[in-house]
Amino acid sequence: MSCNACSDTLKSKAVSVDGRLAANVFERDCGATTDFSSIVNVQSASDKFRGEEGLLFVARGRYDLSVTWTGPRSLVINCRGCSRNNIFREVVALGDIDVRYNLGSAQ
């Protein structure tokens, strides 16, 4: 029997311009012995939030993440202060979704 000790906190949600997809920005907390993770996923806009599907971006730590749809299947993920060595997942295409990234230092 497995037990998932992690909890996900939804920070923001952006719906694609055609209303079919949602990009979710959320934070995962797996307890006192591990760092937080900042995550972006994509799923059907009509579905209840599920943090395990459609993972596009995962970084260790807490970051100022935002997402912007620039077309029905084009997404931009912005991560202020992201450090390349803390990024575990950076997907540039998922099915017919194209993803671009703006990773920069906090200013």
N, C-alpha and C positions, 0 to 999 in steps of 0.2 A: 504494500500500500504506500503510495507516494504522497508527500505533503509539500505543497508549495508555500514557503514562508514569505514570499515576496508579495508586495502590494503595489499597485499602479495608481498614480494620481494623474488624472487628465488635466492638463494645463490650458490647452486651447484646441480648437477644431476649425478647419477650413474646408468648405465644401467646394468641389470643382465647379467650373462655370456652367456645366450642363446638369449639375445637381445629382450626378450619379455616384461620385466618389467623395470620401472624406479623408483628409490627412489629419491625423491626430498627433499632437505634441503631448508627451506625458513623461512622468518621472517614475522610475522604479526604485523601490526601497526593499532590500532583501535582508535587513537587519543590521545590528550594531557592528558586526564584524566585516561588513562589506560597504563599499562606497555606493552612493546613489548612481543611477544611470539616467541619462537624458536620451529620449527615444522619439523617433517619428515613425509612424506606420500609416498605411493606407488600406481602406476597406470600403465596402459598399456604404453609401451615405444612409441607407435605410436600416442598416444593421446596428444593434447595440454594440458599444465600444468593447473590443476584445484586443488586448495588448499583444497577443501571440501571433497574429496573422499580419502579413504584408509588411514586415519590418524593412524599412529603408535605411534608417540611420540609428546607430547606437554609439554613445560616447560615455566613458566613465566620468562621473562627476555631475555637478549641476551647472547647466549652461542656459544662457538666454537664447532659446530657439524660437524661430518663427517660420511659418510656411506660407507660400503664396502660389496660387494656381495662376498660370499665365495663359492657359488654354485648357480645353477639356481633358487633355492627357499630358500636360506639361506642368511640372511642379518645381518650385525653387525652395530650397531649405537654407535658411540663414542661421548661422551659429556664431554669435559673438563670443569671443574669448576661447573658442575651441582650439585645443592643442592637438596637432596631428597624432602624437603618440598616445592620446587617450581615445582615439576613434577606433572602434572595433568593427563597425559595419558602415559602408558608404555605397549603397546601390545606386547605379546611374540609370538603370532600366529595369522595370518590373512589368512583364507582359507588354502592353502597349503604352505604358506610362514612362515618360522621359523625366529624369530628375537631374537638376543642376544644383550646385552648392556654392554658397558664399561663406567661407570659413575665414574668420578674421579675429584680430585681437580686439579686446574691449578698449574703447577710447572714450 
